[in-house]
Amino acid sequence: MPARAPAQNKRRNAATTANARAPGRVACGLIAGVIGAMLCGEPTAAASAEPFKLADTQLEPLDWSAVEGWASDDHLAAFAAYKTSCQALRQIPRLNEHGPLLAALWEACREALPLQLPDSPSARRFFEENFAPVRIARLGESSGFVTGYYEPVVAGSRFPNPEFHVPLYRRPPDLVAAGHKPGSAPFPNRGALIGRRDQNNQIVPYHDRGAIEAGALDGQKLEICWLKDPFDALSMQIEGSARVILEDGTPMRITYDSHNGFPYSAIGRALVERNLIPREEISMQRIREWMAAHPDEAPKLRATNRSYIFFRITGLSNEGEPVGAQGVPLTPGRSIAVDRLHEYGTPFFIAADLPIESAAGLAPLRRLMIAQDTGSAIVGPARADLFWGAGDDAGRIAGRIRHPARFVMLLPRGLDLGAAGREVPLPLPKPSIPEVEAKKQGGKVKDGGSATDASAGARAARRHAGPTRLRYRYYPL
């Protein structure tokens, strides 16, 4: 995230004005005292050593009665998913060194792990007694955004043949990231220069998707297995994990390992921009159908997304769900992938209207879910991917979900937020958009500019104000 220190003092000086203009929804810097009163309780030494901070985020404390749909959820199902995260948290050494939120989450887990709760009401009481609900959104926004993901199940072969001819690759040995030492840590998926070294030992771009699909990695014995359909390989790269059923029936679980350093570019967007599929029809199934009907044009379309994903094998079992980035098995309908500004194991209550049963209509989803996964383009405090399970049915649901949602973050009551607000910036001022000013002046533009100039200026202002950021998983358009 870019540094904003020079502008923070001016925005903090404007705090009183901002509070007066938006009394019902204010920056977390202005409500830190209120939240602290709600959440501090008896903070542990670990939690109170450093105040909780979450930059560029607005928080609004709530009563449980104000959490939309809270009472009607299945809290026992959420509690089961929450306890799997607690099992991972207990493995983290020196929790005090990882910040106040993680320490506070561990204190809540200490209460949860010995419990064998009999029903949903008792699980609900656990969450209400150990957490406080706080509505969360990016500064200046009222809601967040959700998509869906799943684990594809596809047929594959250990050896290439005319039927199985599409390779899945493990990470090439010449793929490097600036500052990363092999074996020292997981390969970075963002925030580092990724490529290969040239004859001068400089990092240059790696082979892109078009080159790799054309055979740039042939002969290096990097193939994990072979698939029938290039779209299956693309789907697995979009989702980040998969279950491959080999020719003898052996299930092989694979998951994301690294990527070639190019940013993701949605092929659904390319289809829409070329007027090949109407925007309202875009889904993973519709993209699959188009590629099957246009086998000669499909490689060129796939090449517009230069990003390419490499995998690693995680097991040879058909049991259980895939393991998320936290290191625990995901729970369909309860696990979410979030921005890494959040700690794994944090509960979020998400309210949205989603096309779960069919694409024809929306149904309310009001559900407590647990942060157990991440992705390089999951960006923002109120942004999540909802995990729906494995197979085609889960894939159809996941492929339909791209919708706004309202997020309530459950923060442990042992967390100290009393001093956090002084470090949180206020929203940037809205940019002046010339076409809006033109409308106010009856179509005339200041400084002698034309309406065309105003429109061009407006487009430039929008680009500057908020570039769209995509992830290479879960986002067809």
C-alpha positions in Angstrom: 0.0 0.0 0.0 1.5 3.4 -0.9 2.8 5.6 1.8 0.4 8.4 2.8 2.2 10.0 5.7 2.4 13.5 4.2 -1.3 13.8 3.8 -2.4 12.2 7.1 -2.0 15.2 9.3 -4.3 17.4 7.1 -6.9 14.7 7.1 -6.7 14.1 10.8 -7.1 17.9 11.3 -10.3 17.7 9.4 -11.7 15.0 11.7 -14.3 17.2 13.4 -15.7 18.4 10.1 -15.9 14.9 8.7 -17.7 13.7 11.8 -20.2 16.5 11.6 -21.0 15.7 7.9 -21.4 11.9 8.4 -22.6 11.3 12.0 -23.9 7.8 11.3 -20.8 6.5 9.6 -17.4 7.8 10.6 -13.8 6.9 10.1 -12.4 4.5 12.7 -10.1 7.2 14.0 -13.1 9.1 15.3 -14.8 6.1 17.0 -11.7 4.5 18.5 -12.8 5.6 22.0 -16.3 4.1 21.5 -14.9 0.8 20.1 -12.3 0.7 22.8 -15.0 1.0 25.5 -17.0 -1.8 23.8 -14.1 -4.2 23.1 -11.4 -3.7 25.7 -12.9 -5.4 28.6 -10.0 -7.0 30.4 -7.3 -6.9 27.8 -4.5 -9.4 28.1 -0.9 -8.2 28.2 -0.3 -9.5 24.7 -3.3 -7.7 23.3 -2.7 -4.3 25.1 1.0 -4.1 24.3 0.2 -2.4 20.9 -3.1 -0.9 19.7 -5.0 -2.5 16.9 -4.5 -0.7 13.6 -6.3 -1.3 10.2 -5.4 1.4 7.7 -7.8 2.9 5.1 -10.8 1.3 6.9 -13.9 2.6 8.6 -15.4 0.7 11.5 -18.8 1.1 13.1 -19.6 -0.7 16.4 -22.9 -2.5 16.5 -25.2 -4.2 18.9 -25.8 -7.8 18.1 -29.5 -7.0 17.5 -28.4 -4.7 14.7 -26.5 -7.5 12.8 -28.8 -8.3 9.9 -29.8 -12.0 10.0 -27.5 -12.9 13.0 -30.1 -14.7 15.0 -31.3 -17.0 12.2 -27.8 -18.4 11.2 -26.5 -21.9 12.0 -23.9 -20.8 14.6 -22.9 -24.4 15.4 -21.7 -24.9 11.8 -19.7 -21.7 12.0 -18.3 -22.8 15.3 -17.0 -26.0 13.8 -15.2 -24.1 11.1 -13.9 -21.6 13.7 -12.4 -24.4 15.8 -10.3 -25.7 12.8 -8.7 -22.2 12.6 -8.0 -22.4 16.3 -6.1 -25.7 15.8 -3.8 -23.8 13.4 -3.5 -20.8 15.7 -2.2 -22.9 18.5 0.7 -24.0 16.3 2.0 -20.4 15.9 5.1 -19.8 18.2 5.6 -16.6 20.1 2.1 -15.2 19.5 3.0 -11.9 21.2 5.3 -11.1 18.4 2.6 -11.2 15.7 0.5 -8.2 16.8 -2.5 -7.6 19.1 -5.2 -9.1 17.0 -3.6 -12.5 16.6 -2.9 -12.6 20.4 -6.6 -11.7 21.1 -7.8 -14.3 18.7 -5.8 -16.9 20.5 -7.3 -15.9 23.8 -10.8 -16.5 22.2 -9.6 -19.8 20.8 -8.4 -20.9 24.3 -12.0 -20.6 25.3 -13.3 -22.4 22.3 -11.0 -25.5 21.9 -12.2 -27.4 25.0 -15.9 -26.8 24.3 -18.3 -29.5 22.9 -21.3 -27.3 22.1 -24.6 -29.2 21.7 -26.6 -26.8 19.5 -26.7 -23.5 17.6 -27.9 -21.3 20.5 -24.9 -22.3 22.7 -22.6 -21.6 19.8 -24.3 -18.2 19.3 -23.7 -17.4 23.0 -20.0 -18.3 22.6 -19.5 -15.8 19.8 -21.6 -13.1 21.6 -19.7 -13.5 24.8 -16.2 -13.5 23.2 -16.5 -11.1 20.3 -18.0 -7.7 19.5 -19.5 -6.9 16.1 -18.0 -4.1 14.1 -19.3 -3.2 10.6 -16.3 -2.8 8.3 -15.7 -1.2 4.9 -13.1 0.6 3.0 -13.0 4.4 3.8 -15.7 6.2 1.9 -17.6 3.0 0.9 -20.8 1.5 2.4 -20.4 -2.1 1.3 -17.9 -4.6 0.1 -17.8 -7.3 -2.6 -17.9 -11.1 -2.8 -17.1 -13.7 -5.4 -17.1 -17.5 -5.2 -14.6 -20.3 -5.6 -14.5 -24.0 -5.6 -12.3 -27.1 -6.1 -12.5 -28.5 -9.7 -12.6 -32.2 -10.1 -11.2 -33.3 -13.5 -9.9 -36.4 -15.2 -6.1 -36.6 -15.8 -3.3 -38.9 -16.8 0.3 -39.4 -15.5 1.5 -39.7 -19.1 0.6 -37.8 -22.3 -1.5 -39.4 -25.0 -3.8 -38.2 -27.8 -6.7 -37.8 -25.2 -4.7 -36.3 -22.4 -2.4 -33.7 -24.0 -2.6 -30.5 -21.8 0.2 -30.3 -19.2 0.0 -29.0 -15.7 3.4 -27.7 -14.6 5.2 -27.5 -11.3 7.4 -24.4 -10.6 10.3 -24.2 -13.0 13.8 -24.0 -11.4 14.6 -20.8 -13.3 11.6 -18.9 -11.9 12.9 -16.4 -9.3 11.6 -13.5 -7.2 13.8 -10.6 -6.1 14.9 -11.0 -2.5 13.5 -14.6 -2.2 15.9 -17.4 -1.2 14.9 -20.9 -2.3 13.6 -22.9 0.6 13.5 -20.0 3.0 9.8 -19.2 2.7 6.8 -19.7 0.4 7.3 -18.2 -3.0 5.9 -14.7 -3.0 2.7 -14.2 -4.9 2.7 -10.4 -4.9 4.9 -7.5 -3.8 8.0 -8.8 -5.5 9.7 -8.7 -8.9 9.2 -12.2 -10.4 10.9 -13.5 -13.6 14.1 -15.2 -14.7 17.7 -14.1 -14.8 19.4 -13.2 -18.1 23.1 -13.6 -19.0 23.8 -10.4 -16.9 22.1 -11.9 -13.8 19.3 -9.3 -14.2 15.7 -10.4 -13.6 13.7 -10.2 -16.9 10.1 -11.2 -17.6 9.3 -14.9 -17.5 7.6 -16.8 -20.3 4.0 -15.7 -20.6 0.9 -17.9 -21.1 1.1 -17.8 -24.9 4.7 -18.9 -24.9 4.2 -21.6 -22.2 1.1 -23.1 -24.0 3.2 -23.0 -27.2 5.9 -25.2 -25.6 8.4 -22.9 -23.9 8.8 -25.4 -21.0 8.8 -28.6 -23.0 11.6 -31.0 -22.2 12.2 -29.9 -18.7 10.2 -32.7 -17.0 8.0 -30.2 -15.1 4.7 -31.9 -15.9 2.7 -33.0 -12.9 0.0 -34.6 -15.1 -1.9 -34.1 -18.3 -5.5 -33.1 -18.8 -8.0 -33.4 -21.7 -9.2 -29.8 -22.1 -7.2 -26.5 -22.0 -10.2 -25.0 -20.2 -9.8 -27.4 -17.3 -6.2 -26.3 -16.9 -7.4 -22.6 -17.0 -10.2 -23.3 -14.5 -7.7 -24.9 -12.1 -5.4 -21.9 -12.4 -8.3 -19.5 -11.7 -9.5 -21.5 -8.7 -6.0 -22.1 -7.3 -6.5 -25.8 -6.4 -8.0 -29.0 -7.9 -8.6 -32.7 -7.6 -7.3 -34.7 -10.5 -8.6 -38.3 -10.9 -5.9 -40.2 -12.6 -6.4 -43.1 -15.1 -6.3 -45.8 -12.4 -8.7 -43.9 -10.2 -6.1 -42.4 -7.9 -7.1 -38.9 -6.7 -4.3 -36.4 -6.8 -4.8 -33.1 -4.9 -2.9 -30.1 -6.2 -2.7 -26.5 -5.1 -1.3 -23.1 -6.1 2.5 -22.8 -5.8 3.6 -19.8 -7.7 3.0 -17.7 -10.9 5.0 -16.3 -13.7 4.9 -12.6 -12.6 2.4 -11.3 -15.0 -0.8 -9.7 -13.7 -4.1 -11.5 -14.2 -6.2 -10.3 -17.1 -9.8 -11.6 -17.2 -10.6 -13.5 -20.4 -14.2 -12.8 -19.8 -13.5 -9.2 -20.2 -11.7 -9.8 -23.5 -14.8 -11.7 -24.8 -17.1 -8.9 -23.8 -14.8 -6.2 -25.3 -14.7 -8.1 -28.6 -18.5 -8.4 -28.6 -18.2 -12.2 -28.6 -20.3 -12.7 -25.4 -22.8 -10.2 -23.9 -21.7 -8.9 -20.6 -24.8 -10.2 -18.8 -24.1 -13.7 -20.0 -20.5 -14.0 -18.7 -19.8 -17.0 -16.5 -17.2 -19.7 -16.4 -19.7 -22.1 -18.0 -20.4 -19.7 -20.9 -16.6 -19.1 -21.4 -16.1 -22.9 -21.5 -18.9 -23.2 -24.2 -17.3 -20.5 -26.3 -13.9 -22.1 -26.2 -15.2 -25.5 -27.1 -17.1 -24.0 -30.1 -14.0 -22.0 -31.3 -11.0 -24.2 -30.8 -8.8 -22.3 -33.3 -9.5 -18.9 -31.6 -9.4 -20.1 -28.0 -5.5 -20.2 -27.7 -5.3 -16.5 -28.8 -8.0 -15.6 -26.3 -6.2 -17.4 -23.4 -3.0 -15.7 -24.4 -4.6 -12.3 -23.6 -4.2 -13.4 -19.9 -0.4 -13.5 -19.7 -0.4 -14.8 -16.1 0.3 -18.5 -15.7 0.0 -20.6 -12.5 2.3 -23.4 -11.3 1.2 -26.1 -8.9 2.4 -28.5 -6.3 1.0 -31.9 -5.2 -0.5 -31.8 -1.7 -1.7 -35.4 -1.4 -3.2 -38.6 -3.0 -6.5 -38.7 -1.3 -10.2 -38.2 -2.1 -11.0 -37.5 1.5 -11.8 -34.0 2.9 -11.7 -30.6 1.5 -8.7 -28.7 0.1 -6.4 -27.0 2.5 -6.5 -23.2 2.5 -3.6 -20.7 3.1 -4.1 -21.0 6.8 -3.1 -24.6 6.6 -6.5 -26.1 7.6 -9.2 -27.8 5.4 -11.7 -25.4 4.0 -15.4 -25.8 5.0 -17.9 -25.3 2.1 -20.2 -22.4 2.8 -18.2 -21.3 5.9 -14.6 -20.6 4.7 -13.6 -17.4 3.0 -10.5 -16.0 1.3 -9.6 -12.5 2.4 -7.0 -9.8 2.1 -3.9 -10.5 4.2 -4.4 -7.3 6.1 -6.7 -9.6 8.1 -5.6 -12.4 10.4 -6.6 -16.0 9.6 -9.2 -17.2 12.0 -11.1 -13.9 12.1 -14.9 -14.4 11.9 -16.9 -12.3 9.5 -20.7 -12.1 9.3 -21.6 -11.5 5.6 -24.9 -10.3 4.3 -25.6 -10.4 0.6 -28.3 -11.4 -1.9 -26.8 -14.1 -4.2 -27.8 -16.3 -7.1 -27.2 -19.5 -5.2 -30.0 -21.7 -6.4 -30.0 -20.4 -10.0 -28.9 -17.5 -12.1 -32.5 -16.4 -12.5 -33.0 -14.9 -9.0 -31.3 -13.8 -5.8 -31.6 -15.3 -2.4 -30.6 -13.8 0.9 -27.3 -15.1 2.4 -26.7 -14.1 6.1 -23.9 -16.2 7.4 -21.0 -16.3 9.8 -17.8 -17.3 7.9 -14.2 -17.7 8.9 -11.1 -16.2 7.2 -9.0 -19.2 6.2 -7.6 -18.5 2.8 -6.3 -15.7 0.6 -5.4 -14.7 -3.0 -3.2 -12.2 -4.6 -6.0 -10.0 -5.9 -8.3 -10.2 -2.9 -7.8 -6.5 -2.0 -9.5 -4.5 0.7 -11.0 -4.8 4.2 -14.5 -5.8 2.9 -13.6 -8.2 0.1 -14.0 -12.0 0.2 -14.2 -15.2 -1.9 -16.8 -17.7 -0.6 -15.7 -21.3 -0.8 -18.5 -23.6 -2.1 -16.9 -27.1 -2.1 -15.8 -29.4 -4.9 -17.2 -30.5 -8.3 -19.5 -29.1 -11.0 -22.4 -28.1 -8.8 -20.1 -26.0 -6.5 -18.5 -24.6 -9.6 -21.8 -23.4 -11.1 -22.6 -21.6 -7.8 -19.2 -20.0 -7.6 -19.2 -18.9 -11.2 -22.4 -16.9 -10.7 -21.3 -14.9 -7.7 -19.9 -11.4 -8.2 -22.1 -9.2 -5.9 -22.0 -6.5 -3.3 -22.1 -7.5 0.3 -22.1 -6.0 3.8 -19.4 -7.2 6.2 -19.4 -7.3 10.0 -16.1 -8.2 11.5 -16.1 -10.0 14.9 -13.3 -8.6 17.0 -12.2 -10.3 20.2 -13.3 -8.5 23.4 -9.8 -8.7 24.7 -8.6 -6.4 21.9 -7.4 -2.8 22.7 -8.6 -0.3 20.1 -8.4 2.8 22.4 -5.4 4.5 20.6 -5.8 3.1 17.1 -7.7 5.9 15.6 -4.9 8.4 15.7 -3.0 6.4 13.1 -5.9 5.9 10.7 -6.1 8.3 7.7 -9.4 10.0 6.8 -10.8 9.5 3.3 -9.2 11.3 0.3 -11.3 14.2 -1.0 -13.4 13.4 -4.0 -11.8 14.4 -7.2 -13.3 17.2 -9.2 -14.8 15.7 -12.3 -15.2 18.3 -15.1 -18.4 16.8 -16.7 -20.2 17.2 -13.4 -19.2 20.8 -13.2 -20.3 21.2 -16.8 -23.8 19.9 -15.9 -24.0 22.4 -13.1 -23.2 25.2 -15.6 -25.7 24.2 -18.2 -23.2 22.3 -20.4 -20.5 24.9 -20.3 -17.0 24.1 -19.0 -14.7 26.4 -17.2 -11.5 27.7 -18.7 -12.7 27.6 -22.2 -12.8 23.8 -22.5 -15.4 21.9 -24.5 -17.8 19.2 -23.4 -15.6 16.7 -25.1 -12.6 17.9 -23.1 -14.7 17.6 -19.9 -15.7 14.0 -20.7 -12.1 13.0 -21.4 -11.1 14.7 -18.2 -13.8 12.8 -16.3 -12.5 9.5 -17.5 -9.0 10.4 -16.5 -10.2 11.4 -13.1 -12.0 8.1 -12.6 -8.9 6.2 -13.6 -6.8 8.2 -11.1 -9.3 7.9 -8.3 -9.7 4.1 -8.3 -8.0 1.6 -10.5 -9.7 -1.8 -10.7 -7.7 -4.5 -9.2 -8.4 -8.1 -10.2 -7.2 -11.4 -8.8 -6.1 -14.4 -10.8 -8.4 -16.7 -8.9 -12.2 -16.6 -8.9 -12.8 -13.7 -11.3 -13.9 -14.4 -14.9 -14.6 -10.8 -15.7 
